[in-house]
Every structure is written in structure tokens, then in C-alpha cells.
Amino acid sequence: MKTTLNIDDHVMQRLREAAARQGRTMSELVEAGLRRVLDEVEEGTDQVREPLPQWQSGGAYVDVADRDALQDRMERD
């Protein structure tokens, strides 16, 4: 299944490097990591982690699902 995720640039760079070192795809590593986290949760062994940072983005200028509106906004800025 294909999906879109927002991943921190530093994490993405580490993922690329790890995939290259191991001769695996980034998708393989992401899936393996997700499986590991989900297995920990199911087994009740997941550790308490610090909450992820949050911020106010100021809201969206345009509905990203509306391609025409998105294109218009991108051309304006």
C-alpha cells in the first residue's frame, strides 16, 4: 500500500543512509520499524516516550485536496 507521511528531514537522511549501508530499501526499513513498534505495543512492552513537539502553524491557506486552488496558491507565492 502506498501512503504519504511527514517525516523529519534529519530522520529521513538517517533512513536513506541506513538503507544504503544495509542494501535495503527505505520502505523495507520503515516497515520493519513499524512492525517492531506495533509488536511492542501489543506485548505491552512499549516504553513511555516523551510527547512529540506541537506548534500552531497558523492554519492552511488552501485545501491541499483541491489541486486547482493549490496550484493557484503556489503560483502566487
N, CA, C, O and CB atoms as a CASP TS submission, in Angstrom:
PFRMAT TS
TARGET T0000
AUTHOR 0000-0000-0000
METHOD Language model
MODEL 1
PARENT N/A
ATOM      1  N   MET     1       0.837  -1.168   0.000  1.00  0.00           N
ATOM      2  CA  MET     1       0.000   0.000   0.000  1.00  0.00           C
ATOM      3  C   MET     1       0.889   1.240   0.000  1.00  0.00           C
ATOM      4  O   MET     1       1.848   1.327   0.767  1.00  0.00           O
ATOM      5  CB  MET     1      -0.956  -0.007   1.210  1.00  0.00           C
ATOM      6  N   LYS     2       0.571   2.172  -0.845  1.00  0.00           N
ATOM      7  CA  LYS     2       1.312   3.429  -0.867  1.00  0.00           C
ATOM      8  C   LYS     2       0.620   4.419   0.045  1.00  0.00           C
ATOM      9  O   LYS     2      -0.605   4.429   0.163  1.00  0.00           O
ATOM     10  CB  LYS     2       1.426   3.992  -2.307  1.00  0.00           C
ATOM     11  N   THR     3       1.430   5.259   0.694  1.00  0.00           N
ATOM     12  CA  THR     3       0.883   6.280   1.584  1.00  0.00           C
ATOM     13  C   THR     3       1.843   7.459   1.629  1.00  0.00           C
ATOM     14  O   THR     3       2.977   7.371   1.160  1.00  0.00           O
ATOM     15  CB  THR     3       0.638   5.710   3.012  1.00  0.00           C
ATOM     16  N   THR     4       1.382   8.548   2.191  1.00  0.00           N
ATOM     17  CA  THR     4       2.217   9.727   2.346  1.00  0.00           C
ATOM     18  C   THR     4       2.374  10.010   3.831  1.00  0.00           C
ATOM     19  O   THR     4       1.396  10.019   4.578  1.00  0.00           O
ATOM     20  CB  THR     4       1.611  10.951   1.602  1.00  0.00           C
ATOM     21  N   LEU     5       3.607  10.239   4.252  1.00  0.00           N
ATOM     22  CA  LEU     5       3.905  10.542   5.644  1.00  0.00           C
ATOM     23  C   LEU     5       4.779  11.780   5.709  1.00  0.00           C
ATOM     24  O   LEU     5       5.567  12.031   4.797  1.00  0.00           O
ATOM     25  CB  LEU     5       4.594   9.347   6.339  1.00  0.00           C
ATOM     26  N   ASN     6       4.652  12.545   6.758  1.00  0.00           N
ATOM     27  CA  ASN     6       5.547  13.672   7.016  1.00  0.00           C
ATOM     28  C   ASN     6       6.635  13.181   7.963  1.00  0.00           C
ATOM     29  O   ASN     6       6.356  12.789   9.096  1.00  0.00           O
ATOM     30  CB  ASN     6       4.772  14.907   7.621  1.00  0.00           C
ATOM     31  N   ILE     7       7.871  13.206   7.489  1.00  0.00           N
ATOM     32  CA  ILE     7       8.997  12.695   8.270  1.00  0.00           C
ATOM     33  C   ILE     7      10.039  13.804   8.379  1.00  0.00           C
ATOM     34  O   ILE     7      10.374  14.459   7.392  1.00  0.00           O
ATOM     35  CB  ILE     7       9.611  11.403   7.617  1.00  0.00           C
ATOM     36  N   ASP     8      10.540  14.000   9.585  1.00  0.00           N
ATOM     37  CA  ASP     8      11.565  14.997   9.837  1.00  0.00           C
ATOM     38  C   ASP     8      12.743  14.796   8.878  1.00  0.00           C
ATOM     39  O   ASP     8      13.138  13.664   8.602  1.00  0.00           O
ATOM     40  CB  ASP     8      12.038  14.925  11.304  1.00  0.00           C
ATOM     41  N   ASP     9      13.297  15.897   8.375  1.00  0.00           N
ATOM     42  CA  ASP     9      14.396  15.827   7.407  1.00  0.00           C
ATOM     43  C   ASP     9      15.600  15.047   7.944  1.00  0.00           C
ATOM     44  O   ASP     9      16.213  14.266   7.216  1.00  0.00           O
ATOM     45  CB  ASP     9      14.832  17.231   7.018  1.00  0.00           C
ATOM     46  N   HIS    10      15.931  15.261   9.206  1.00  0.00           N
ATOM     47  CA  HIS    10      17.078  14.562   9.800  1.00  0.00           C
ATOM     48  C   HIS    10      16.814  13.052   9.864  1.00  0.00           C
ATOM     49  O   HIS    10      17.699  12.250   9.565  1.00  0.00           O
ATOM     50  CB  HIS    10      17.375  15.115  11.219  1.00  0.00           C
ATOM     51  N   VAL    11      15.612  12.677  10.250  1.00  0.00           N
ATOM     52  CA  VAL    11      15.247  11.256  10.316  1.00  0.00           C
ATOM     53  C   VAL    11      15.288  10.650   8.915  1.00  0.00           C
ATOM     54  O   VAL    11      15.764   9.529   8.737  1.00  0.00           O
ATOM     55  CB  VAL    11      13.833  11.073  10.948  1.00  0.00           C
ATOM     56  N   MET    12      14.794  11.384   7.925  1.00  0.00           N
ATOM     57  CA  MET    12      14.785  10.887   6.551  1.00  0.00           C
ATOM     58  C   MET    12      16.212  10.667   6.039  1.00  0.00           C
ATOM     59  O   MET    12      16.485   9.683   5.350  1.00  0.00           O
ATOM     60  CB  MET    12      14.036  11.871   5.633  1.00  0.00           C
ATOM     61  N   GLN    13      17.111  11.581   6.377  1.00  0.00           N
ATOM     62  CA  GLN    13      18.505  11.432   5.958  1.00  0.00           C
ATOM     63  C   GLN    13      19.125  10.191   6.607  1.00  0.00           C
ATOM     64  O   GLN    13      19.848   9.438   5.954  1.00  0.00           O
ATOM     65  CB  GLN    13      19.321  12.697   6.323  1.00  0.00           C
ATOM     66  N   ARG    14      18.838   9.987   7.889  1.00  0.00           N
ATOM     67  CA  ARG    14      19.348   8.794   8.569  1.00  0.00           C
ATOM     68  C   ARG    14      18.786   7.527   7.930  1.00  0.00           C
ATOM     69  O   ARG    14      19.494   6.531   7.786  1.00  0.00           O
ATOM     70  CB  ARG    14      18.995   8.835  10.067  1.00  0.00           C
ATOM     71  N   LEU    15      17.511   7.571   7.550  1.00  0.00           N
ATOM     72  CA  LEU    15      16.876   6.428   6.893  1.00  0.00           C
ATOM     73  C   LEU    15      17.565   6.113   5.572  1.00  0.00           C
ATOM     74  O   LEU    15      17.868   4.955   5.287  1.00  0.00           O
ATOM     75  CB  LEU    15      15.383   6.703   6.658  1.00  0.00           C
ATOM     76  N   ARG    16      17.814   7.146   4.764  1.00  0.00           N
ATOM     77  CA  ARG    16      18.499   6.944   3.471  1.00  0.00           C
ATOM     78  C   ARG    16      19.866   6.304   3.677  1.00  0.00           C
ATOM     79  O   ARG    16      20.234   5.356   2.982  1.00  0.00           O
ATOM     80  CB  ARG    16      18.656   8.289   2.719  1.00  0.00           C
ATOM     81  N   GLU    17      20.615   6.836   4.644  1.00  0.00           N
ATOM     82  CA  GLU    17      21.961   6.322   4.902  1.00  0.00           C
ATOM     83  C   GLU    17      21.923   4.870   5.391  1.00  0.00           C
ATOM     84  O   GLU    17      22.725   4.041   4.962  1.00  0.00           O
ATOM     85  CB  GLU    17      22.675   7.205   5.933  1.00  0.00           C
ATOM     86  N   ALA    18      20.987   4.577   6.287  1.00  0.00           N
ATOM     87  CA  ALA    18      20.873   3.207   6.807  1.00  0.00           C
ATOM     88  C   ALA    18      20.479   2.239   5.700  1.00  0.00           C
ATOM     89  O   ALA    18      21.003   1.127   5.626  1.00  0.00           O
ATOM     90  CB  ALA    18      19.844   3.145   7.952  1.00  0.00           C
ATOM     91  N   ALA    19      19.556   2.658   4.839  1.00  0.00           N
ATOM     92  CA  ALA    19      19.126   1.796   3.736  1.00  0.00           C
ATOM     93  C   ALA    19      20.295   1.514   2.796  1.00  0.00           C
ATOM     94  O   ALA    19      20.477   0.381   2.352  1.00  0.00           O
ATOM     95  CB  ALA    19      17.958   2.445   2.959  1.00  0.00           C
ATOM     96  N   ALA    20      21.082   2.538   2.495  1.00  0.00           N
ATOM     97  CA  ALA    20      22.235   2.364   1.608  1.00  0.00           C
ATOM     98  C   ALA    20      23.265   1.431   2.233  1.00  0.00           C
ATOM     99  O   ALA    20      23.800   0.546   1.565  1.00  0.00           O
ATOM    100  CB  ALA    20      22.879   3.722   1.289  1.00  0.00           C
ATOM    101  N   ARG    21      23.540   1.638   3.524  1.00  0.00           N
ATOM    102  CA  ARG    21      24.517   0.794   4.225  1.00  0.00           C
ATOM    103  C   ARG    21      24.101  -0.666   4.238  1.00  0.00           C
ATOM    104  O   ARG    21      24.930  -1.561   4.072  1.00  0.00           O
ATOM    105  CB  ARG    21      24.706   1.282   5.651  1.00  0.00           C
ATOM    106  N   GLN    22      22.798  -0.901   4.439  1.00  0.00           N
ATOM    107  CA  GLN    22      22.296  -2.267   4.582  1.00  0.00           C
ATOM    108  C   GLN    22      21.879  -2.897   3.254  1.00  0.00           C
ATOM    109  O   GLN    22      21.540  -4.079   3.208  1.00  0.00           O
ATOM    110  CB  GLN    22      21.127  -2.279   5.529  1.00  0.00           C
ATOM    111  N   GLY    23      21.902  -2.115   2.178  1.00  0.00           N
ATOM    112  CA  GLY    23      21.487  -2.651   0.886  1.00  0.00           C
ATOM    113  C   GLY    23      20.004  -2.997   0.854  1.00  0.00           C
ATOM    114  O   GLY    23      19.586  -3.934   0.173  1.00  0.00           O
ATOM    115  N   ARG    24      19.213  -2.223   1.605  1.00  0.00           N
ATOM    116  CA  ARG    24      17.761  -2.441   1.660  1.00  0.00           C
ATOM    117  C   ARG    24      17.069  -1.166   1.203  1.00  0.00           C
ATOM    118  O   ARG    24      17.693  -0.109   1.106  1.00  0.00           O
ATOM    119  CB  ARG    24      17.293  -2.846   3.105  1.00  0.00           C
ATOM    120  N   THR    25      15.785  -1.275   0.925  1.00  0.00           N
ATOM    121  CA  THR    25      15.043  -0.083   0.547  1.00  0.00           C
ATOM    122  C   THR    25      14.594   0.658   1.794  1.00  0.00           C
ATOM    123  O   THR    25      14.499   0.082   2.878  1.00  0.00           O
ATOM    124  CB  THR    25      13.835  -0.443  -0.336  1.00  0.00           C
ATOM    125  N   MET    26      14.319   1.942   1.623  1.00  0.00           N
ATOM    126  CA  MET    26      13.796   2.729   2.739  1.00  0.00           C
ATOM    127  C   MET    26      12.453   2.160   3.184  1.00  0.00           C
ATOM    128  O   MET    26      12.156   2.135   4.379  1.00  0.00           O
ATOM    129  CB  MET    26      13.651   4.221   2.342  1.00  0.00           C
ATOM    130  N   SER    27      11.646   1.706   2.239  1.00  0.00           N
ATOM    131  CA  SER    27      10.344   1.118   2.572  1.00  0.00           C
ATOM    132  C   SER    27      10.509  -0.107   3.463  1.00  0.00           C
ATOM    133  O   SER    27       9.748  -0.294   4.412  1.00  0.00           O
ATOM    134  CB  SER    27       9.584   0.738   1.295  1.00  0.00           C
ATOM    135  N   GLU    28      11.498  -0.936   3.161  1.00  0.00           N
ATOM    136  CA  GLU    28      11.735  -2.127   3.982  1.00  0.00           C
ATOM    137  C   GLU    28      12.083  -1.734   5.420  1.00  0.00           C
ATOM    138  O   GLU    28      11.585  -2.336   6.371  1.00  0.00           O
ATOM    139  CB  GLU    28      12.868  -2.982   3.375  1.00  0.00           C
ATOM    140  N   LEU    29      12.933  -0.728   5.569  1.00  0.00           N
ATOM    141  CA  LEU    29      13.326  -0.308   6.908  1.00  0.00           C
ATOM    142  C   LEU    29      12.165   0.326   7.666  1.00  0.00           C
ATOM    143  O   LEU    29      11.985   0.069   8.856  1.00  0.00           O
ATOM    144  CB  LEU    29      14.485   0.667   6.830  1.00  0.00           C
ATOM    145  N   VAL    30      11.380   1.150   6.985  1.00  0.00           N
ATOM    146  CA  VAL    30      10.225   1.775   7.641  1.00  0.00           C
ATOM    147  C   VAL    30       9.233   0.709   8.083  1.00  0.00           C
ATOM    148  O   VAL    30       8.730   0.754   9.205  1.00  0.00           O
ATOM    149  CB  VAL    30       9.537   2.787   6.697  1.00  0.00           C
ATOM    150  N   GLU    31       8.951  -0.248   7.208  1.00  0.00           N
ATOM    151  CA  GLU    31       8.011  -1.304   7.562  1.00  0.00           C
ATOM    152  C   GLU    31       8.528  -2.132   8.742  1.00  0.00           C
ATOM    153  O   GLU    31       7.763  -2.475   9.643  1.00  0.00           O
ATOM    154  CB  GLU    31       7.752  -2.209   6.353  1.00  0.00           C
ATOM    155  N   ALA    32       9.825  -2.450   8.736  1.00  0.00           N
ATOM    156  CA  ALA    32      10.406  -3.214   9.842  1.00  0.00           C
ATOM    157  C   ALA    32      10.286  -2.431  11.152  1.00  0.00           C
ATOM    158  O   ALA    32       9.967  -3.005  12.193  1.00  0.00           O
ATOM    159  CB  ALA    32      11.889  -3.550   9.551  1.00  0.00           C
ATOM    160  N   GLY    33      10.538  -1.133  11.100  1.00  0.00           N
ATOM    161  CA  GLY    33      10.415  -0.302  12.295  1.00  0.00           C
ATOM    162  C   GLY    33       8.991  -0.233  12.805  1.00  0.00           C
ATOM    163  O   GLY    33       8.751  -0.317  14.009  1.00  0.00           O
ATOM    164  N   LEU    34       8.047  -0.081  11.889  1.00  0.00           N
ATOM    165  CA  LEU    34       6.639  -0.040  12.284  1.00  0.00           C
ATOM    166  C   LEU    34       6.206  -1.359  12.904  1.00  0.00           C
ATOM    167  O   LEU    34       5.499  -1.377  13.911  1.00  0.00           O
ATOM    168  CB  LEU    34       5.755   0.288  11.080  1.00  0.00           C
ATOM    169  N   ARG    35       6.630  -2.454  12.303  1.00  0.00           N
ATOM    170  CA  ARG    35       6.287  -3.767  12.867  1.00  0.00           C
ATOM    171  C   ARG    35       6.834  -3.903  14.292  1.00  0.00           C
ATOM    172  O   ARG    35       6.152  -4.413  15.182  1.00  0.00           O
ATOM    173  CB  ARG    35       6.841  -4.903  11.971  1.00  0.00           C
ATOM    174  N   ARG    36       8.057  -3.446  14.493  1.00  0.00           N
ATOM    175  CA  ARG    36       8.677  -3.545  15.812  1.00  0.00           C
ATOM    176  C   ARG    36       7.901  -2.730  16.847  1.00  0.00           C
ATOM    177  O   ARG    36       7.627  -3.214  17.945  1.00  0.00           O
ATOM    178  CB  ARG    36      10.136  -3.070  15.751  1.00  0.00           C
ATOM    179  N   VAL    37       7.552  -1.507  16.497  1.00  0.00           N
ATOM    180  CA  VAL    37       6.796  -0.658  17.419  1.00  0.00           C
ATOM    181  C   VAL    37       5.436  -1.273  17.710  1.00  0.00           C
ATOM    182  O   VAL    37       5.010  -1.317  18.864  1.00  0.00           O
ATOM    183  CB  VAL    37       6.628   0.760  16.842  1.00  0.00           C
ATOM    184  N   LEU    38       4.751  -1.747  16.678  1.00  0.00           N
ATOM    185  CA  LEU    38       3.428  -2.339  16.881  1.00  0.00           C
ATOM    186  C   LEU    38       3.502  -3.612  17.714  1.00  0.00           C
ATOM    187  O   LEU    38       2.618  -3.868  18.532  1.00  0.00           O
ATOM    188  CB  LEU    38       2.772  -2.637  15.537  1.00  0.00           C
ATOM    189  N   ASP    39       4.544  -4.412  17.516  1.00  0.00           N
ATOM    190  CA  ASP    39       4.720  -5.625  18.331  1.00  0.00           C
ATOM    191  C   ASP    39       4.933  -5.262  19.798  1.00  0.00           C
ATOM    192  O   ASP    39       4.402  -5.931  20.685  1.00  0.00           O
ATOM    193  CB  ASP    39       5.914  -6.461  17.813  1.00  0.00           C
ATOM    194  N   GLU    40       5.709  -4.201  20.060  1.00  0.00           N
ATOM    195  CA  GLU    40       5.941  -3.762  21.435  1.00  0.00           C
ATOM    196  C   GLU    40       4.632  -3.340  22.088  1.00  0.00           C
ATOM    197  O   GLU    40       4.377  -3.666  23.247  1.00  0.00           O
ATOM    198  CB  GLU    40       6.952  -2.603  21.471  1.00  0.00           C
ATOM    199  N   VAL    41       3.815  -2.625  21.352  1.00  0.00           N
ATOM    200  CA  VAL    41       2.535  -2.153  21.886  1.00  0.00           C
ATOM    201  C   VAL    41       1.638  -3.340  22.206  1.00  0.00           C
ATOM    202  O   VAL    41       1.008  -3.373  23.263  1.00  0.00           O
ATOM    203  CB  VAL    41       1.836  -1.202  20.883  1.00  0.00           C
ATOM    204  N   GLU    42       1.574  -4.315  21.303  1.00  0.00           N
ATOM    205  CA  GLU    42       0.733  -5.490  21.516  1.00  0.00           C
ATOM    206  C   GLU    42       1.206  -6.313  22.706  1.00  0.00           C
ATOM    207  O   GLU    42       0.393  -6.899  23.421  1.00  0.00           O
ATOM    208  CB  GLU    42       0.712  -6.354  20.267  1.00  0.00           C
ATOM    209  N   GLU    43       2.514  -6.359  22.920  1.00  0.00           N
ATOM    210  CA  GLU    43       3.070  -7.136  24.021  1.00  0.00           C
ATOM    211  C   GLU    43       3.034  -6.361  25.334  1.00  0.00           C
ATOM    212  O   GLU    43       3.328  -6.911  26.395  1.00  0.00           O
ATOM    213  CB  GLU    43       4.498  -7.547  23.701  1.00  0.00           C
ATOM    214  N   GLY    44       2.676  -5.096  25.258  1.00  0.00           N
ATOM    215  CA  GLY    44       2.639  -4.271  26.461  1.00  0.00           C
ATOM    216  C   GLY    44       4.006  -3.873  26.958  1.00  0.00           C
ATOM    217  O   GLY    44       4.164  -3.494  28.118  1.00  0.00           O
ATOM    218  N   THR    45       5.016  -3.957  26.072  1.00  0.00           N
ATOM    219  CA  THR    45       6.374  -3.615  26.486  1.00  0.00           C
ATOM    220  C   THR    45       6.802  -2.257  25.966  1.00  0.00           C
ATOM    221  O   THR    45       7.969  -1.884  26.088  1.00  0.00           O
ATOM    222  CB  THR    45       7.346  -4.669  26.012  1.00  0.00           C
ATOM    223  N   ASP    46       5.865  -1.510  25.385  1.00  0.00           N
ATOM    224  CA  ASP    46       6.243  -0.207  24.852  1.00  0.00           C
ATOM    225  C   ASP    46       6.661   0.712  25.996  1.00  0.00           C
ATOM    226  O   ASP    46       6.033   0.734  27.054  1.00  0.00           O
ATOM    227  CB  ASP    46       5.077   0.418  24.045  1.00  0.00           C
ATOM    228  N   GLN    47       7.706   1.452  25.770  1.00  0.00           N
ATOM    229  CA  GLN    47       8.228   2.345  26.786  1.00  0.00           C
ATOM    230  C   GLN    47       7.470   3.664  26.747  1.00  0.00           C
ATOM    231  O   GLN    47       6.925   4.059  25.716  1.00  0.00           O
ATOM    232  CB  GLN    47       9.736   2.576  26.589  1.00  0.00           C
ATOM    233  N   VAL    48       7.448   4.324  27.879  1.00  0.00           N
ATOM    234  CA  VAL    48       6.854   5.657  27.911  1.00  0.00           C
ATOM    235  C   VAL    48       7.815   6.582  27.195  1.00  0.00           C
ATOM    236  O   VAL    48       8.995   6.655  27.536  1.00  0.00           O
ATOM    237  CB  VAL    48       6.571   6.144  29.381  1.00  0.00           C
ATOM    238  N   ARG    49       7.309   7.277  26.215  1.00  0.00           N
ATOM    239  CA  ARG    49       8.147   8.173  25.430  1.00  0.00           C
ATOM    240  C   ARG    49       7.693   9.608  25.646  1.00  0.00           C
ATOM    241  O   ARG    49       6.536   9.867  25.976  1.00  0.00           O
ATOM    242  CB  ARG    49       8.098   7.804  23.929  1.00  0.00           C
ATOM    243  N   GLU    50       8.618  10.529  25.455  1.00  0.00           N
ATOM    244  CA  GLU    50       8.259  11.934  25.560  1.00  0.00           C
ATOM    245  C   GLU    50       7.293  12.277  24.437  1.00  0.00           C
ATOM    246  O   GLU    50       7.417  11.757  23.329  1.00  0.00           O
ATOM    247  CB  GLU    50       9.518  12.840  25.507  1.00  0.00           C
ATOM    248  N   PRO    51       6.336  13.145  24.715  1.00  0.00           N
ATOM    249  CA  PRO    51       5.405  13.523  23.651  1.00  0.00           C
ATOM    250  C   PRO    51       6.136  14.286  22.543  1.00  0.00           C
ATOM    251  O   PRO    51       7.127  14.974  22.787  1.00  0.00           O
ATOM    252  CB  PRO    51       4.250  14.380  24.220  1.00  0.00           C
ATOM    253  N   LEU    52       5.622  14.145  21.334  1.00  0.00           N
ATOM    254  CA  LEU    52       6.202  14.864  20.209  1.00  0.00           C
ATOM    255  C   LEU    52       5.912  16.354  20.349  1.00  0.00           C
ATOM    256  O   LEU    52       4.889  16.733  20.919  1.00  0.00           O
ATOM    257  CB  LEU    52       5.653  14.323  18.868  1.00  0.00           C
ATOM    258  N   PRO    53       6.791  17.194  19.842  1.00  0.00           N
ATOM    259  CA  PRO    53       6.544  18.635  19.929  1.00  0.00           C
ATOM    260  C   PRO    53       5.316  19.024  19.108  1.00  0.00           C
ATOM    261  O   PRO    53       4.999  18.399  18.096  1.00  0.00           O
ATOM    262  CB  PRO    53       7.777  19.422  19.446  1.00  0.00           C
ATOM    263  N   GLN    54       4.641  20.063  19.568  1.00  0.00           N
ATOM    264  CA  GLN    54       3.473  20.577  18.865  1.00  0.00           C
ATOM    265  C   GLN    54       3.647  22.069  18.648  1.00  0.00           C
ATOM    266  O   GLN    54       4.333  22.739  19.420  1.00  0.00           O
ATOM    267  CB  GLN    54       2.170  20.280  19.651  1.00  0.00           C
ATOM    268  N   TRP    55       3.032  22.585  17.609  1.00  0.00           N
ATOM    269  CA  TRP    55       3.083  24.010  17.332  1.00  0.00           C
ATOM    270  C   TRP    55       1.847  24.414  16.555  1.00  0.00           C
ATOM    271  O   TRP    55       1.154  23.579  15.974  1.00  0.00           O
ATOM    272  CB  TRP    55       4.361  24.378  16.556  1.00  0.00           C
ATOM    273  N   GLN    56       1.589  25.694  16.556  1.00  0.00           N
ATOM    274  CA  GLN    56       0.470  26.236  15.790  1.00  0.00           C
ATOM    275  C   GLN    56       1.021  26.709  14.459  1.00  0.00           C
ATOM    276  O   GLN    56       1.913  27.556  14.415  1.00  0.00           O
ATOM    277  CB  GLN    56      -0.253  27.401  16.558  1.00  0.00           C
ATOM    278  N   SER    57       0.499  26.174  13.392  1.00  0.00           N
ATOM    279  CA  SER    57       1.003  26.520  12.067  1.00  0.00           C
ATOM    280  C   SER    57       0.334  27.750  11.494  1.00  0.00           C
ATOM    281  O   SER    57       0.768  28.270  10.466  1.00  0.00           O
ATOM    282  CB  SER    57       0.817  25.366  11.127  1.00  0.00           C
ATOM    283  N   GLY    58      -0.712  28.222  12.138  1.00  0.00           N
ATOM    284  CA  GLY    58      -1.419  29.372  11.608  1.00  0.00           C
ATOM    285  C   GLY    58      -2.541  28.967  10.678  1.00  0.00           C
ATOM    286  O   GLY    58      -3.260  29.824  10.166  1.00  0.00           O
ATOM    287  N   GLY    59      -2.700  27.686  10.453  1.00  0.00           N
ATOM    288  CA  GLY    59      -3.785  27.216   9.601  1.00  0.00           C
ATOM    289  C   GLY    59      -3.375  27.085   8.148  1.00  0.00           C
ATOM    290  O   GLY    59      -2.307  27.542   7.740  1.00  0.00           O
ATOM    291  N   ALA    60      -4.231  26.461   7.387  1.00  0.00           N
ATOM    292  CA  ALA    60      -3.949  26.225   5.969  1.00  0.00           C
ATOM    293  C   ALA    60      -4.463  27.388   5.130  1.00  0.00           C
ATOM    294  O   ALA    60      -5.509  27.965   5.425  1.00  0.00           O
ATOM    295  CB  ALA    60      -4.589  24.899   5.497  1.00  0.00           C
ATOM    296  N   TYR    61      -3.728  27.720   4.100  1.00  0.00           N
ATOM    297  CA  TYR    61      -4.160  28.746   3.159  1.00  0.00           C
ATOM    298  C   TYR    61      -5.111  28.184   2.113  1.00  0.00           C
ATOM    299  O   TYR    61      -5.922  28.901   1.527  1.00  0.00           O
ATOM    300  CB  TYR    61      -2.957  29.376   2.479  1.00  0.00           C
ATOM    301  N   VAL    62      -4.986  26.865   1.895  1.00  0.00           N
ATOM    302  CA  VAL    62      -5.766  26.244   0.832  1.00  0.00           C
ATOM    303  C   VAL    62      -5.967  24.771   1.166  1.00  0.00           C
ATOM    304  O   VAL    62      -5.149  24.168   1.861  1.00  0.00           O
ATOM    305  CB  VAL    62      -5.066  26.411  -0.550  1.00  0.00           C
ATOM    306  N   ASP    63      -7.048  24.202   0.673  1.00  0.00           N
ATOM    307  CA  ASP    63      -7.309  22.774   0.836  1.00  0.00           C
ATOM    308  C   ASP    63      -6.390  22.032  -0.135  1.00  0.00           C
ATOM    309  O   ASP    63      -6.543  22.160  -1.350  1.00  0.00           O
ATOM    310  CB  ASP    63      -8.831  22.425   0.575  1.00  0.00           C
ATOM    311  N   VAL    64      -5.442  21.262   0.386  1.00  0.00           N
ATOM    312  CA  VAL    64      -4.466  20.596  -0.482  1.00  0.00           C
ATOM    313  C   VAL    64      -5.105  19.543  -1.378  1.00  0.00           C
ATOM    314  O   VAL    64      -4.484  19.102  -2.345  1.00  0.00           O
ATOM    315  CB  VAL    64      -3.380  19.954   0.357  1.00  0.00           C
ATOM    316  N   ALA    65      -6.327  19.134  -1.077  1.00  0.00           N
ATOM    317  CA  ALA    65      -7.030  18.183  -1.936  1.00  0.00           C
ATOM    318  C   ALA    65      -7.598  18.872  -3.170  1.00  0.00           C
ATOM    319  O   ALA    65      -7.979  18.198  -4.127  1.00  0.00           O
ATOM    320  CB  ALA    65      -8.151  17.490  -1.160  1.00  0.00           C
ATOM    321  N   ASP    66      -7.663  20.202  -3.168  1.00  0.00           N
ATOM    322  CA  ASP    66      -8.170  20.976  -4.304  1.00  0.00           C
ATOM    323  C   ASP    66      -6.978  21.395  -5.153  1.00  0.00           C
ATOM    324  O   ASP    66      -6.337  22.410  -4.880  1.00  0.00           O
ATOM    325  CB  ASP    66      -8.997  22.230  -3.828  1.00  0.00           C
ATOM    326  N   ARG    67      -6.684  20.608  -6.184  1.00  0.00           N
ATOM    327  CA  ARG    67      -5.489  20.834  -6.996  1.00  0.00           C
ATOM    328  C   ARG    67      -5.445  22.213  -7.636  1.00  0.00           C
ATOM    329  O   ARG    67      -4.389  22.843  -7.686  1.00  0.00           O
ATOM    330  CB  ARG    67      -5.400  19.792  -8.066  1.00  0.00           C
ATOM    331  N   ASP    68      -6.580  22.682  -8.123  1.00  0.00           N
ATOM    332  CA  ASP    68      -6.608  23.994  -8.777  1.00  0.00           C
ATOM    333  C   ASP    68      -6.284  25.104  -7.787  1.00  0.00           C
ATOM    334  O   ASP    68      -5.490  25.997  -8.084  1.00  0.00           O
ATOM    335  CB  ASP    68      -7.980  24.246  -9.418  1.00  0.00           C
ATOM    336  N   ALA    69      -6.901  25.046  -6.609  1.00  0.00           N
ATOM    337  CA  ALA    69      -6.637  26.058  -5.591  1.00  0.00           C
ATOM    338  C   ALA    69      -5.189  25.983  -5.129  1.00  0.00           C
ATOM    339  O   ALA    69      -4.552  27.013  -4.907  1.00  0.00           O
ATOM    340  CB  ALA    69      -7.587  25.887  -4.397  1.00  0.00           C
ATOM    341  N   LEU    70      -4.671  24.780  -4.986  1.00  0.00           N
ATOM    342  CA  LEU    70      -3.284  24.600  -4.571  1.00  0.00           C
ATOM    343  C   LEU    70      -2.334  25.176  -5.611  1.00  0.00           C
ATOM    344  O   LEU    70      -1.390  25.884  -5.262  1.00  0.00           O
ATOM    345  CB  LEU    70      -2.979  23.116  -4.339  1.00  0.00           C
ATOM    346  N   GLN    71      -2.573  24.882  -6.873  1.00  0.00           N
ATOM    347  CA  GLN    71      -1.736  25.414  -7.950  1.00  0.00           C
ATOM    348  C   GLN    71      -1.774  26.940  -7.976  1.00  0.00           C
ATOM    349  O   GLN    71      -0.738  27.590  -8.115  1.00  0.00           O
ATOM    350  CB  GLN    71      -2.190  24.855  -9.302  1.00  0.00           C
ATOM    351  N   ASP    72      -2.979  27.509  -7.842  1.00  0.00           N
ATOM    352  CA  ASP    72      -3.112  28.978  -7.831  1.00  0.00           C
ATOM    353  C   ASP    72      -2.301  29.580  -6.690  1.00  0.00           C
ATOM    354  O   ASP    72      -1.612  30.582  -6.879  1.00  0.00           O
ATOM    355  CB  ASP    72      -4.599  29.393  -7.700  1.00  0.00           C
ATOM    356  N   ARG    73      -2.377  28.971  -5.503  1.00  0.00           N
ATOM    357  CA  ARG    73      -1.662  29.493  -4.348  1.00  0.00           C
ATOM    358  C   ARG    73      -0.153  29.384  -4.535  1.00  0.00           C
ATOM    359  O   ARG    73       0.592  30.290  -4.160  1.00  0.00           O
ATOM    360  CB  ARG    73      -2.087  28.755  -3.086  1.00  0.00           C
ATOM    361  N   MET    74       0.291  28.282  -5.111  1.00  0.00           N
ATOM    362  CA  MET    74       1.732  28.085  -5.334  1.00  0.00           C
ATOM    363  C   MET    74       2.265  29.087  -6.339  1.00  0.00           C
ATOM    364  O   MET    74       3.399  29.550  -6.210  1.00  0.00           O
ATOM    365  CB  MET    74       2.016  26.656  -5.821  1.00  0.00           C
ATOM    366  N   GLU    75       1.479  29.422  -7.321  1.00  0.00           N
ATOM    367  CA  GLU    75       1.930  30.389  -8.331  1.00  0.00           C
ATOM    368  C   GLU    75       1.968  31.799  -7.769  1.00  0.00           C
ATOM    369  O   GLU    75       2.788  32.609  -8.201  1.00  0.00           O
ATOM    370  CB  GLU    75       1.019  30.346  -9.559  1.00  0.00           C
ATOM    371  N   ARG    76       1.097  32.113  -6.811  1.00  0.00           N
ATOM    372  CA  ARG    76       1.067  33.437  -6.202  1.00  0.00           C
ATOM    373  C   ARG    76       2.263  33.692  -5.312  1.00  0.00           C
ATOM    374  O   ARG    76       2.785  34.806  -5.276  1.00  0.00           O
ATOM    375  CB  ARG    76      -0.194  33.612  -5.410  1.00  0.00           C
ATOM    376  N   ASP    77       2.701  32.681  -4.598  1.00  0.00           N
ATOM    377  CA  ASP    77       3.769  32.878  -3.600  1.00  0.00           C
ATOM    378  C   ASP    77       5.117  32.661  -4.166  1.00  0.00           C
ATOM    379  O   ASP    77       6.114  32.789  -3.454  1.00  0.00           O
ATOM    380  CB  ASP    77       3.586  31.971  -2.437  1.00  0.00           C
TER
END
